[in-house]
Amino acid sequence: MKKLIPITLLFFAVSLGSVLANNLKDTIDNYQENDVTVTQDHRLLTGRRLLFDNDWKFKLGHFPGAGAKRFADEKTWREVDLPHDWSIEGLIKQENSTGYDGGFFPAGEGWYRKTFHVPSDWGSKRVSIYFEGVYMNSKVYVNGNLVGTHPYGYTSFRYDLTPYLYFGKRNTIAVYVNNSEQENCRWYSGSGIYRHVWLELTNRVHIDQWGVSITTPEVSQKAATIQVKSLIKNETDTIQFITVLTKIVDKNKINVSTGQLNLQIEAQSQREVVQNFIVKKPCLWTPDTPNLYNAEVDVLMGDEVIDQTDNKFGIRSIKYSVENGFELNGTKLLLNGGCVHHDNGCLGAKAYDRAEVRKVELLKGAGFNAVRTSHNPPSEAFLNACDSLGLLVLEEAFDGWKNPKTPYDYSMYFDDWAQQDLESMVLRDKNHPSVIMWSIGNEVFETIWLDPGSVERIEKLANIVRQLDPSRPVTCAITTWGKEWNLFDSSFKPLDIGGYNYQLHNAISDHKRVPERIILGTESYPKEAFKMWNLVKNNNYIIGDFVWTAMDYLGESGIGRYYYYPQEKGGEHGAKNSFPFHGGYSGDIDMTGWRKPISHYRNILYNDTEKLYMAVREPNPIDGEIRLTDWAVWPAWESWTWPRHEGDSLEVDVYSKCTGVQLYLNNKLIGERKMSLDNEYKTTFTVPYSPGELKAIGIDGEKHYEQVLQTSGEATSIRLTADRSTILANNQDLSFVRVEVTDKFGNIQPNANNQLTFNVEGPGIIAGTDNANLRDVTPYFSETRKVWHGKALVVIKSTGNPGQIILKASSPGLQDVSLIINSQ
């Protein structure tokens, strides 16, 4: 972490700057964590945006009249800070209306209210409120006036508050959120204002919201052409003469190119300004070198800057072809992707910046170079992290169109809102270098059922996206339920890239029939990792694959589960009999961040960063056999601790691209195998269980790699490990603490299921706890949690005060332990 450097807030519009400085008197500390910029005070990010997350009042339920300015909310409403998700605060019950799709969490209706002072000097400005995401059916009131409604819970929206404000006085904003009509989503959605809210202030002449568009039409190692389009609005009644000054600034804050244009804008009109720049010897953006530039766009009247925006972007080129696949900066790249939903595990839908950054870190750490945001636009913080850390993004808009998948889903709003929601996604996110492709839908029923008009609908939506952003291709994830696959050719034709859900086995025959089609695996089963990798590696027209899923998630309960017979009911997740399962266990990474064996295998196939991995298959229980769902792989663990199995034959999986592997038990050679494409770079040894040391060795010429599993003793201790020992005292920052139950030698006891109690002293709170066991219905806000396979997770959130946060963990029979996290 870089040293915190306090800076005084500066505003480019002088009058706006003086107003805010006099009334807010705030300062911020900027710091970079993995090059992801965060603000310490977290209230003000730029001269035109104030973070509006703190000091809201909330109450769950239906309250007629709660939008009024003088509604009584003093006593029975509780104070909350955003992001907020009331569903994750509730109990997981089988009778909850969200059902297996929503993870059996509660939903309902809720209200948010906030009172704030508006300085009289703001009367000459435009004051707007910007919501990054509210789930769902929101209505926003200001001083009792309804200013707008927004049904879709995953797109961002903005309202002009200026006509409704009392300047120089106290004002009240109220937000009604209705998530009571269930089921409306096929996964966990969360409920409430779950992403950031901003107050935006501009002069009457200003850059429009999402009004700066940056493309890099020509890119080489020697030079790059940057085109910056800025949409300037004049909301005054007179002609305005302005200057648009744009600077291209590199990561070292060095100005590498500048352009200036003088122009006039008619009254109550807007004008697009196009500027082109040359950057010599550019630092290109790639997943390995995610170099970022900033386009600083200033609007001046005379010598006074009246508006300014900072616009991060990356210099990179993308190209898709049947002959060469996907090329980034002229180099072919295989897309090793994973699908993710938007939840953050035990935090629910709350899109804290740090949680979103950590998610990207976990995906990168697992070897993925691409992610699909299934099946909705993600948070801004998530895309910022993808830009800064280097993760390619397939951004998706919808799970469905006109034909419903659940009774109250987006089909209710498609006709009236689809274009506006597509515009919100593309205009908001078009400058992110990580975004390489847009998806207009996922397994849309119109395409599956081959409805009349479905092709025209695909053409319309794809053209909307192309008009907004012609620089990226458009896809749609398509599958079939028992129909002839060639019948879908008409649905693929309007797309730039054909998205195949679980149909990549048809790619070779499709290429013969439709040789011009570029193909992408948009979903695949985890168990087919080798098959998918082999298809992508050997066929240029198949540009990559996205596994379902990269991470475990809430909702779609039971997908990927394995189950015992006869204690647990069988069937896929669609059978709706999965409770207490309340999430999908199909991820390469579980909800605590632990990488499952399939993650290591996939990484070995696609990358050269991991040489050897070993895990032991869980043996069948005495009273039945383990059976698998379609999305499951056999449960295996990094464990050589199997009491009551002495002498039993256990199966040990070893993955490696080394030429050979050896397996030793207590220094005795069990066996040696050659590794190659023929055995899919994996092998299984059958080993009679005996406690001690199990060691795998990978042999690659002169190089040897090894992994050891040690039998653990009796559980004696608790180990706490924070991913960050210093966090910001901004009421937003997080530290994810790994919890492990160990023996006296520090080895994890993988069979431990101890009940742990956590408590916090100092300026922090427990934001959530988890153990990755999706059958455990302990509330995620609970301060007690059983470990599962010896592990758990505690998430600590800062308050607004600096100091030492002390996390304590205890359990009967184990030694108490504490951990210090500094909040500053």
C-alpha positions in Angstrom: 0.0 0.0 0.0 1.3 3.4 -0.9 1.6 6.1 1.8 -1.5 8.2 2.4 -1.1 11.7 1.2 -3.7 14.2 2.4 -4.8 16.7 -0.3 -7.2 19.6 -0.1 -10.3 19.3 -2.3 -9.9 21.5 -5.4 -12.8 22.3 -7.7 -12.3 23.3 -11.3 -15.5 25.4 -11.3 -14.4 28.2 -8.9 -17.9 29.1 -7.7 -18.8 25.5 -7.1 -15.5 24.9 -5.4 -16.0 27.7 -2.9 -19.5 26.6 -2.1 -18.6 23.1 -1.4 -15.4 24.0 0.5 -17.3 26.4 2.7 -20.2 24.1 3.4 -18.6 20.6 3.6 -15.1 21.4 4.7 -14.0 17.9 3.8 -10.7 16.6 2.8 -9.8 13.2 1.3 -6.8 11.0 1.2 -6.2 9.2 -2.0 -4.4 5.9 -2.0 -3.9 3.1 -4.4 -4.4 -0.6 -3.6 -3.3 -2.6 -6.6 -3.7 0.6 -8.6 -7.4 0.8 -7.7 -8.1 4.3 -6.5 -10.3 4.6 -3.4 -11.1 7.7 -1.3 -10.6 7.8 2.4 -13.4 10.1 3.4 -15.4 8.4 0.6 -17.8 11.4 0.3 -16.2 13.3 -2.5 -14.5 11.8 -5.5 -14.3 14.7 -8.0 -15.3 18.3 -8.1 -18.7 17.5 -9.4 -19.6 14.4 -7.4 -20.3 13.9 -3.7 -20.7 10.4 -2.4 -24.2 10.3 -0.8 -24.0 7.0 1.0 -24.0 8.0 4.7 -26.8 8.8 7.2 -29.9 7.3 5.6 -32.9 6.0 7.6 -34.5 2.7 6.6 -37.6 0.8 7.4 -38.8 -2.5 6.0 -42.4 -2.5 4.9 -45.1 -0.6 3.1 -45.7 3.0 4.4 -48.1 5.2 2.4 -47.0 8.8 2.6 -43.3 8.0 3.4 -42.3 10.0 0.4 -43.5 13.2 2.0 -41.1 15.8 3.4 -42.5 15.8 6.9 -43.2 12.1 7.3 -42.3 11.0 10.8 -39.2 8.8 10.6 -37.4 9.8 13.8 -38.1 6.9 16.2 -38.9 3.6 14.5 -36.6 3.9 11.5 -33.1 2.7 11.8 -30.0 4.4 10.5 -28.1 2.7 7.7 -25.2 3.5 5.4 -25.1 2.5 1.8 -24.5 0.1 0.1 -27.4 -1.7 1.8 -29.1 -5.0 1.2 -32.0 -5.9 3.5 -32.4 -9.5 2.1 -28.9 -10.6 3.4 -29.9 -9.3 6.8 -32.9 -11.7 6.9 -33.3 -15.4 7.8 -33.0 -18.1 5.2 -36.3 -20.0 5.3 -37.9 -22.4 3.0 -41.2 -20.5 3.0 -39.6 -17.2 1.9 -41.1 -16.0 -1.4 -37.8 -15.8 -3.3 -37.8 -19.6 -3.4 -34.9 -21.7 -4.6 -34.1 -19.2 -7.3 -33.5 -16.4 -4.8 -31.8 -18.6 -2.2 -34.9 -18.7 0.1 -34.0 -15.2 1.4 -36.7 -12.6 2.3 -37.6 -9.8 0.0 -40.5 -7.4 0.4 -40.8 -3.6 0.3 -38.6 -1.0 2.0 -38.1 2.8 2.3 -35.0 4.9 2.6 -35.1 8.6 3.7 -32.4 11.2 4.1 -32.4 14.8 5.1 -29.7 17.2 3.9 -29.0 20.9 3.7 -28.7 22.5 0.2 -26.6 25.7 0.2 -28.3 28.7 -1.3 -25.3 29.2 -3.6 -26.3 26.0 -5.4 -29.3 27.7 -6.9 -27.3 28.6 -10.0 -26.2 25.0 -10.5 -27.7 21.8 -11.7 -28.1 19.4 -8.8 -28.7 15.7 -9.7 -28.8 12.4 -7.9 -27.2 9.4 -9.4 -28.0 5.8 -8.3 -25.6 3.1 -9.4 -28.1 0.4 -8.7 -31.4 -0.2 -6.7 -33.1 -3.5 -6.6 -35.8 -3.0 -7.8 -38.9 -1.0 -8.9 -37.6 2.2 -7.2 -39.5 5.5 -6.8 -37.6 8.6 -5.8 -39.2 11.5 -4.0 -37.7 14.9 -3.2 -39.6 17.1 -0.7 -42.7 15.0 -1.4 -42.4 15.2 -5.2 -42.1 12.0 -7.3 -39.1 12.7 -9.5 -38.8 9.3 -11.2 -39.3 5.5 -11.3 -36.8 2.8 -12.4 -37.9 -0.8 -12.6 -34.7 -2.7 -13.5 -32.5 -3.4 -10.6 -29.2 -3.7 -12.4 -28.8 -0.5 -14.4 -27.7 3.0 -13.2 -30.0 6.1 -13.4 -30.0 9.7 -12.7 -32.5 12.5 -11.9 -32.3 16.2 -12.0 -33.3 17.5 -8.6 -32.9 21.2 -9.3 -36.7 22.0 -9.8 -37.6 20.3 -6.5 -35.0 21.6 -4.1 -35.3 24.3 -1.4 -32.0 26.2 -1.6 -30.6 27.4 1.6 -32.8 25.0 3.6 -33.2 21.4 4.7 -34.4 19.0 2.0 -35.6 15.4 2.2 -35.1 12.6 -0.3 -37.1 9.4 0.0 -36.6 6.2 -2.0 -39.2 3.4 -2.2 -38.0 0.0 -3.2 -40.4 -2.8 -4.1 -39.0 -6.3 -4.4 -42.1 -8.0 -3.1 -43.3 -9.5 -6.4 -41.6 -12.8 -6.4 -40.0 -14.6 -8.1 -38.5 -12.0 -10.4 -34.9 -13.2 -10.7 -33.3 -16.6 -11.3 -30.6 -16.0 -8.7 -30.0 -14.0 -5.6 -30.7 -10.3 -6.3 -30.6 -8.7 -2.9 -33.0 -5.9 -2.0 -32.5 -2.2 -1.6 -30.0 0.5 -2.6 -27.1 -2.0 -2.9 -24.7 0.2 -4.9 -23.3 3.7 -4.4 -25.4 6.9 -4.6 -23.9 10.2 -5.7 -25.0 13.8 -5.6 -23.8 15.6 -8.8 -23.3 19.3 -9.2 -22.6 21.1 -12.5 -22.9 24.5 -14.0 -25.6 25.2 -16.6 -22.9 24.6 -19.2 -21.4 21.3 -18.6 -20.3 17.9 -20.0 -23.2 15.6 -20.2 -23.5 12.5 -18.0 -21.5 9.7 -19.6 -20.8 12.3 -22.3 -17.1 11.5 -22.9 -16.4 8.6 -25.3 -12.9 7.4 -25.8 -11.7 5.0 -28.5 -8.3 3.9 -29.8 -8.8 3.4 -33.5 -5.1 2.8 -34.3 -2.7 1.1 -32.0 0.9 0.0 -32.4 4.0 -0.2 -30.2 5.3 3.0 -31.9 2.2 5.2 -31.7 -1.5 5.2 -31.0 -4.4 7.4 -32.1 -6.8 8.4 -29.4 -10.2 9.9 -30.3 -12.1 11.7 -27.5 -15.7 12.8 -28.1 -17.2 15.1 -25.5 -20.9 16.0 -25.5 -21.3 19.5 -24.1 -24.7 20.8 -22.9 -25.8 24.4 -22.7 -28.8 24.7 -20.4 -28.8 28.5 -20.4 -31.0 30.8 -22.6 -28.1 32.4 -24.4 -25.4 31.4 -26.8 -22.2 30.4 -24.9 -18.6 30.7 -26.1 -16.4 28.0 -24.6 -13.1 26.3 -24.9 -12.7 22.5 -24.6 -9.2 21.6 -23.3 -8.4 17.9 -23.2 -5.2 16.4 -21.9 -4.0 12.8 -22.2 -2.2 11.9 -19.0 -0.2 8.7 -18.4 0.0 6.6 -15.2 2.9 8.8 -14.0 0.6 11.9 -14.3 2.7 13.1 -17.3 0.8 15.0 -19.9 1.6 13.1 -23.2 -0.8 14.9 -25.6 -3.1 18.0 -25.5 -5.9 19.4 -27.7 -7.9 22.6 -27.5 -11.0 23.7 -29.4 -12.9 27.0 -29.3 -16.6 26.9 -30.1 -20.0 28.3 -29.5 -23.1 26.4 -28.4 -26.6 27.7 -29.1 -29.0 28.2 -26.2 -30.7 25.1 -24.7 -28.8 22.8 -27.0 -25.8 20.4 -27.0 -22.8 19.8 -29.2 -20.4 17.0 -29.6 -16.7 17.9 -29.8 -14.4 15.5 -31.5 -10.6 15.6 -30.7 -7.9 13.3 -32.0 -4.5 12.7 -30.3 -1.3 10.9 -31.0 0.5 9.1 -28.2 4.0 8.0 -29.1 5.4 4.7 -27.6 2.2 4.0 -25.7 2.0 1.7 -22.7 -0.5 -0.8 -24.0 -3.3 -2.3 -21.9 -3.3 -6.1 -21.5 -4.3 -8.5 -18.7 -0.6 -8.7 -17.8 0.2 -5.0 -18.1 -3.1 -3.1 -17.3 -1.7 0.3 -18.1 -4.2 3.1 -17.7 -4.3 6.7 -19.1 -6.6 9.6 -18.1 -8.4 12.0 -20.4 -8.8 15.2 -18.5 -11.6 17.2 -20.3 -12.0 20.8 -19.1 -14.7 23.2 -20.3 -13.6 26.8 -19.9 -15.3 30.2 -20.2 -12.4 32.6 -20.8 -9.8 31.6 -18.2 -12.2 29.9 -15.8 -12.7 26.2 -15.8 -16.5 25.7 -15.4 -16.5 21.9 -15.7 -14.0 19.0 -15.7 -14.1 15.3 -15.9 -11.5 12.6 -15.5 -11.9 9.6 -17.7 -9.7 6.6 -17.3 -9.1 4.5 -20.4 -6.6 2.0 -21.8 -4.8 2.0 -25.1 -5.5 -1.4 -26.7 -6.9 -2.9 -29.9 -9.3 -5.8 -30.2 -10.0 -7.9 -33.3 -12.0 -11.0 -33.9 -11.8 -13.3 -36.9 -12.4 -16.9 -38.0 -8.8 -17.1 -39.1 -7.0 -15.8 -36.0 -9.6 -15.9 -33.2 -9.4 -13.1 -30.7 -6.5 -10.7 -31.0 -5.5 -8.2 -28.3 -3.0 -5.6 -29.6 -2.3 -7.9 -32.6 -1.5 -11.0 -30.5 -3.8 -14.0 -30.3 -5.3 -14.6 -26.9 -7.5 -17.5 -25.7 -10.3 -16.4 -23.5 -10.1 -18.4 -20.3 -13.3 -17.1 -18.8 -15.7 -17.7 -15.9 -19.2 -16.5 -15.3 -20.1 -14.6 -12.1 -23.2 -13.2 -10.5 -23.1 -9.9 -8.7 -23.4 -11.0 -5.1 -20.4 -10.8 -2.7 -21.2 -13.9 -0.7 -21.9 -13.2 3.0 -22.2 -9.5 2.1 -25.1 -10.2 -0.2 -25.5 -7.7 -3.0 -23.7 -4.9 -1.3 -21.2 -3.6 -3.8 -18.4 -2.3 -1.4 -15.5 -1.2 -3.5 -13.1 -3.5 -1.6 -15.4 -6.5 -2.1 -15.5 -5.9 -5.8 -11.7 -5.5 -6.0 -11.2 -8.7 -4.0 -13.5 -10.6 -6.4 -11.3 -9.6 -9.3 -8.2 -10.5 -7.4 -9.6 -13.9 -6.7 -10.5 -14.4 -10.4 -7.1 -13.3 -11.5 -5.4 -15.5 -8.9 -7.3 -18.5 -10.2 -5.9 -18.0 -13.6 -8.9 -16.5 -15.4 -8.2 -13.8 -17.9 -11.8 -13.0 -18.6 -15.2 -12.8 -16.8 -18.8 -12.7 -18.0 -21.1 -10.6 -15.9 -24.0 -13.0 -15.9 -26.6 -11.9 -16.5 -26.6 -8.1 -15.8 -24.4 -5.1 -15.8 -22.0 -5.1 -12.8 -21.1 -2.3 -10.5 -18.7 0.5 -11.5 -16.3 -0.6 -8.8 -16.1 -4.1 -10.4 -15.2 -2.7 -13.8 -12.7 -0.2 -12.4 -11.0 -3.2 -10.7 -11.0 -5.2 -14.0 -9.4 -2.2 -15.7 -6.7 -1.8 -13.0 -6.0 -5.4 -12.4 -6.3 -6.7 -16.0 -9.4 -8.8 -16.4 -11.2 -8.9 -19.7 -15.0 -8.5 -19.5 -17.9 -9.8 -21.4 -20.7 -7.5 -20.2 -24.2 -8.7 -20.3 -27.5 -6.8 -20.2 -30.4 -9.2 -19.6 -31.4 -12.7 -18.6 -34.6 -12.4 -20.6 -36.7 -10.3 -22.9 -40.5 -10.5 -23.5 -41.1 -14.1 -22.6 -40.9 -14.7 -18.8 -38.7 -17.1 -17.0 -40.1 -16.2 -13.6 -43.5 -14.6 -13.0 -42.3 -11.1 -12.3 -39.1 -10.8 -14.2 -37.8 -8.3 -16.8 -40.5 -9.4 -19.3 -42.8 -7.0 -17.5 -40.7 -4.0 -18.5 -38.9 -5.1 -21.7 -41.1 -3.1 -24.2 -40.8 0.2 -22.3 -37.4 0.0 -20.8 -35.1 -2.3 -22.9 -33.6 0.5 -25.0 -33.1 2.8 -22.0 -31.4 0.0 -20.0 -29.1 -0.9 -22.9 -28.1 2.7 -23.3 -27.4 2.9 -19.6 -25.1 -0.1 -19.7 -23.2 0.9 -22.9 -22.9 4.6 -22.3 -21.8 4.2 -18.7 -19.2 1.5 -19.4 -17.9 2.2 -23.0 -14.6 3.7 -21.8 -13.5 0.7 -19.8 -10.6 -1.1 -21.6 -11.5 -4.3 -19.9 -14.8 -4.5 -21.6 -14.2 -6.3 -24.9 -17.7 -7.5 -25.9 -21.4 -6.8 -25.2 -24.1 -9.4 -24.6 -27.7 -8.5 -25.2 -29.1 -11.6 -23.5 -28.8 -15.1 -22.0 -30.8 -18.1 -23.0 -33.6 -15.9 -24.0 -36.8 -17.9 -24.4 -37.7 -16.2 -27.7 -34.6 -17.7 -29.3 -35.0 -21.1 -27.6 -38.7 -21.4 -28.7 -38.0 -19.8 -32.1 -40.8 -17.3 -31.6 -41.9 -15.2 -34.6 -40.2 -11.9 -34.3 -37.3 -13.2 -32.2 -34.7 -12.6 -34.9 -36.0 -9.0 -35.5 -35.7 -8.4 -31.7 -32.1 -9.6 -31.8 -31.3 -7.3 -34.7 -32.9 -4.4 -33.0 -31.1 -4.8 -29.7 -27.8 -5.5 -31.4 -28.1 -2.4 -33.6 -28.9 -0.2 -30.5 -25.6 -1.4 -29.0 -23.7 -0.8 -32.3 -25.0 2.7 -32.6 -23.8 3.5 -29.2 -20.5 1.7 -29.5 -19.3 0.4 -32.9 -15.9 -0.5 -31.5 -16.9 -3.8 -29.8 -18.7 -6.9 -31.0 -22.2 -8.0 -29.9 -23.1 -11.5 -28.8 -26.0 -13.3 -27.1 -25.8 -16.5 -25.1 -27.9 -19.1 -26.9 -28.8 -22.7 -26.0 -31.4 -25.3 -27.0 -33.7 -27.5 -25.0 -34.1 -30.6 -27.2 -34.3 -28.7 -30.5 -32.2 -29.2 -33.6 -29.2 -26.9 -33.2 -29.1 -25.8 -36.8 -32.6 -24.2 -36.4 -30.8 -21.4 -34.4 -28.7 -20.2 -37.4 -31.1 -17.4 -38.0 -30.7 -16.2 -34.4 -26.9 -16.2 -34.7 -26.9 -14.3 -38.0 -27.4 -10.8 -36.6 -24.6 -11.3 -34.0 -20.9 -10.5 -34.4 -20.0 -13.5 -32.3 -22.1 -16.6 -31.6 -22.5 -17.3 -27.8 -22.9 -21.1 -27.1 -24.3 -22.2 -23.7 -23.4 -25.9 -23.2 -23.3 -26.4 -27.0 -19.6 -26.0 -27.8 -19.5 -29.7 -28.9 -21.5 -28.5 -32.0 -18.8 -26.0 -33.0 -16.9 -28.2 -35.4 -19.9 -29.2 -37.4 -21.3 -25.7 -37.2 -18.0 -24.4 -38.7 -18.5 -26.7 -41.7 -22.1 -25.5 -42.1 -21.5 -21.8 -41.3 -17.8 -21.2 -41.9 -18.0 -17.4 -41.3 -19.3 -17.7 -37.7 -17.0 -16.8 -34.8 -17.9 -18.9 -31.8 -17.6 -18.4 -28.1 -18.5 -20.8 -25.3 -20.5 -18.5 -23.0 -21.3 -21.3 -20.5 -19.9 -24.8 -20.0 -19.9 -27.5 -17.3 -17.0 -27.5 -14.9 -16.5 -31.2 -15.5 -15.8 -30.5 -19.2 -12.7 -28.3 -18.5 -10.4 -30.4 -20.7 -12.8 -30.8 -23.5 -13.5 -27.1 -23.7 -9.8 -26.1 -23.5 -8.9 -28.6 -26.2 -11.6 -27.2 -28.5 -10.5 -23.6 -27.9 -6.8 -24.4 -28.3 -7.2 -26.3 -31.6 -9.7 -24.2 -33.4 -9.1 -20.5 -34.2 -12.8 -19.8 -34.9 -13.5 -20.8 -31.2 -12.2 -17.8 -29.3 -12.7 -19.0 -25.7 -14.9 -20.5 -23.1 -16.7 -19.2 -19.9 -17.3 -21.9 -17.3 -20.5 -21.9 -15.2 -19.3 -20.6 -12.8 -16.1 -19.0 -11.7 -17.3 -18.5 -8.2 -20.0 -19.9 -6.0 -23.0 -17.7 -5.5 -26.3 -17.2 -3.7 -29.5 -18.3 -5.3 -30.1 -21.0 -8.0 -30.1 -23.2 -4.9 -28.4 -26.5 -5.3 -26.8 -26.1 -8.7 -23.5 -27.9 -8.6 -24.3 -29.7 -5.4 -23.4 -33.2 -4.7 -25.7 -35.2 -2.4 -25.7 -38.4 -0.4 -28.2 -41.1 -0.7 -30.6 -41.6 1.1 -30.3 -38.7 3.5 -30.6 -35.9 1.0 -33.1 -35.5 -1.8 -31.8 -35.9 -5.3 -32.5 -34.0 -8.5 -31.1 -31.0 -10.2 -31.6 -27.5 -8.8 -34.7 -27.0 -11.0 -36.5 -29.6 -9.0 -37.0 -26.9 -6.3 -36.4 -29.4 -3.5 -32.9 -28.3 -2.5 -33.5 -26.6 0.8 -31.3 -26.1 2.9 -29.1 -25.5 -0.1 -29.4 -21.7 -0.8 -26.8 -21.2 -3.4 -24.8 -22.6 -6.3 -21.8 -24.8 -5.6 -20.7 -24.9 -9.2 -17.9 -22.4 -8.8 -14.2 -22.9 -9.3 -13.9 -20.7 -6.1 -16.1 -21.1 -3.1 -17.7 -18.3 -1.2 -14.8 -17.8 1.2 -12.3 -17.5 -1.6 -10.9 -21.1 -1.4 -10.0 -22.5 -4.8 -11.5 -25.9 -5.4 -9.4 -28.6 -7.2 -11.2 -27.9 -10.5 -9.8 -24.4 -10.4 -6.2 -25.7 -10.2 -6.8 -28.1 -13.0 -8.2 -25.4 -15.3 -5.3 -23.1 -14.5 -2.8 -25.8 -15.3 -4.5 -26.3 -18.7 -4.6 -22.6 -19.7 -1.6 -21.1 -18.0 2.0 -21.8 -17.1 1.8 -20.4 -13.6 0.9 -23.7 -11.8 2.9 -26.9 -12.3 1.3 -29.5 -10.0 -1.7 -30.0 -7.8 -3.0 -32.9 -5.7 -6.3 -33.5 -3.9 -8.0 -36.6 -2.4 -11.5 -37.6 -3.5 -14.0 -37.8 -0.7 -14.9 -41.5 -0.1 -18.5 -42.6 -0.2 -20.2 -42.7 3.2 -21.2 -46.0 4.7 -24.9 -45.6 4.1 -24.9 -44.6 0.4 -23.1 -43.2 -2.5 -22.2 -39.7 -3.6 -24.2 -38.7 -6.6 -23.5 -35.6 -8.8 -25.6 -33.0 -10.5 -24.8 -31.8 -14.0 -22.7 -28.9 -12.8 -20.8 -30.8 -10.1 -17.4 -32.4 -10.0 -16.6 -35.1 -7.4 -15.8 -33.5 -4.1 -12.1 -33.6 -3.4 -10.1 -31.9 -0.7 -6.5 -30.9 0.1 -6.5 -33.4 3.0 -4.7 -36.5 4.1 -6.7 -36.8 7.3 -9.4 -39.5 7.0 -10.1 -41.1 10.4 -12.0 -44.4 10.4 -10.7 -45.1 6.9 -7.4 -46.7 7.9 -6.6 -49.4 5.3 -9.4 -48.2 2.9 -8.4 -47.4 -0.6 -8.6 -43.7 -1.3 -8.4 -42.1 -4.7 -5.8 -39.3 -5.1 -6.1 -37.0 -8.1 -2.9 -35.4 -9.5 -2.9 -32.7 -12.2 0.2 -31.6 -14.0 1.7 -30.7 -17.4 5.0 -32.1 -16.3 6.2 -35.1 -18.3 5.7 -37.4 -15.3 4.5 -37.5 -11.7 5.3 -39.6 -8.7 3.3 -40.2 -5.5 4.9 -41.1 -2.1 3.2 -42.1 1.1 5.6 -41.7 4.1 8.5 -41.6 1.7 7.5 -44.9 0.0 6.9 -44.7 -3.7 3.2 -45.6 -4.4 3.4 -45.1 -8.2 4.8 -43.2 -11.1 2.8 -42.0 -14.2 3.6 -40.3 -17.4 1.5 -37.1 -18.1 0.4 -36.0 -21.5 -2.4 -34.8 -23.7 -3.5 -38.4 -23.9 -4.4 -38.7 -20.2 -5.7 -35.0 -20.2 -2.8 -34.0 -17.9 -4.4 -35.8 -14.9 -4.1 -39.1 -13.2 -5.6 -40.9 -10.3 -3.7 -43.1 -7.8 -5.5 -45.6 -5.5 -3.8 -45.5 -2.1 -4.6 -47.5 1.1 -5.0 -44.9 3.7 -2.4 -44.6 6.4 -1.8 -41.5 8.4 1.4 -39.5 7.7 2.7 -37.6 4.7 1.4 -37.8 1.2 3.7 -36.2 -1.4 3.3 -35.7 -5.1 6.3 -34.8 -7.2 6.1 -33.4 -10.7 9.2 -34.1 -12.9 9.9 -31.9 -15.9 13.4 -32.5 -17.1 15.8 -31.1 -14.5 13.0 -29.3 -12.6 11.0 -30.9 -9.9 7.8 -29.6 -8.2 6.2 -31.0 -5.1 3.0 -30.8 -3.0 2.6 -32.3 0.5 -0.5 -33.2 2.4 0.1 -33.9 6.1 -2.2 -35.8 8.4 -3.5 -33.4 11.0 -3.8 -34.0 14.7 -6.5 -33.0 17.2 -7.8 -29.4 16.8 -6.2 -27.1 19.4 -6.0 -23.6 18.0 -7.7 -20.9 15.8 -5.7 -19.0 13.2 -6.8 -15.6 11.9 -5.2 -14.1 8.8 -6.3 -10.8 7.4 -6.0 -10.1 3.7 -5.2 -6.4 4.6 -4.0 -5.4 8.1 -4.6 -1.7 7.4 -7.8 -0.3 6.1 -9.3 3.1 5.7 -11.5 4.7 8.4 -14.2 5.6 5.8 -17.2 3.5 6.9 -16.7 1.5 3.7 -13.4 -0.3 3.7 -13.1 -4.0 4.4 -10.7 -6.6 5.6 -11.4 -10.3 4.8 -10.1 -12.5 7.6 -9.4 -16.2 6.9 -10.3 -18.4 9.8 -8.6 -21.8 10.2 -8.8 -24.4 13.0 -5.4 -26.1 13.4 -3.6 -28.8 15.3 -0.8 -27.9 17.7 1.7 -27.9 14.8 -0.3 -25.4 12.8 -1.7 -27.8 10.3 -5.3 -27.2 9.3 -7.7 -29.8 10.8 -9.8 -30.4 7.6 -12.5 -32.3 9.5 -13.1 -29.6 12.2 -16.6 -28.2 12.5 -16.2 -26.2 15.7 -18.7 -23.5 16.5 -16.7 -20.2 16.7 -17.8 -16.9 18.3 -16.4 -13.6 17.0 -16.5 -10.2 18.5 -14.9 -6.8 17.7 -13.5 -4.0 19.8 -12.6 -0.6 18.4 -13.8 1.3 15.3 -15.0 -1.7 13.2 -17.9 -4.0 12.9 -18.5 -7.6 11.6 -20.0 -7.1 8.1 -20.5 -10.8 7.6 -19.3 -14.4 8.3 -19.3 -17.5 6.1 -17.9 -21.0 5.8 -18.7 -21.9 2.2 -21.2 -24.6 3.2 -24.3 -23.7 1.2 -26.4 -26.1 3.4 -25.6 -24.0 6.5 -28.5 -21.6 7.0 -26.9 -19.6 9.8 -27.6 -15.9 9.0 -24.7 -14.3 7.2 -24.8 -11.4 9.7 -24.3 -13.8 12.6 -21.3 -13.4 15.0 -21.1 -17.2 15.4 -20.2 -19.6 12.7 -19.2 -23.2 12.4 -16.0 -23.9 10.4 -16.5 -26.2 7.4 -13.6 -28.5 6.6 -11.7 -26.5 9.2 -12.2 -23.0 7.6 -14.4 -20.0 7.7 -14.4 -16.3 6.8 -15.0 -13.1 8.8 -15.4 -9.7 7.0 -14.5 -6.6 9.1 -15.8 -3.2 8.0 -14.4 0.1 9.2 -16.4 2.9 10.8 -15.7 6.5 10.3 -13.1 6.6 13.1 -9.4 5.7 13.1 -7.8 3.3 15.6 -7.1 -0.3 16.2 -9.8 -2.9 15.4 -9.4 -6.0 17.5 -11.1 -9.2 16.2 -11.4 -12.0 18.8 -12.4 -15.6 18.1 -13.2 -18.3 20.6 -14.6 -21.8 20.7 -15.0 -24.3 23.6 -11.9 -26.5 23.7 -9.8 -24.2 21.5 -7.4 -21.5 22.5 -8.8 -18.0 22.1 -7.1 -15.8 19.6 -7.2 -12.1 18.5 -6.1 -10.1 15.5 -5.4 -6.4 15.1 -6.5 -4.4 12.0 -5.4 -0.8 11.8 -8.0 1.7 10.6 -6.6 5.0 9.5 
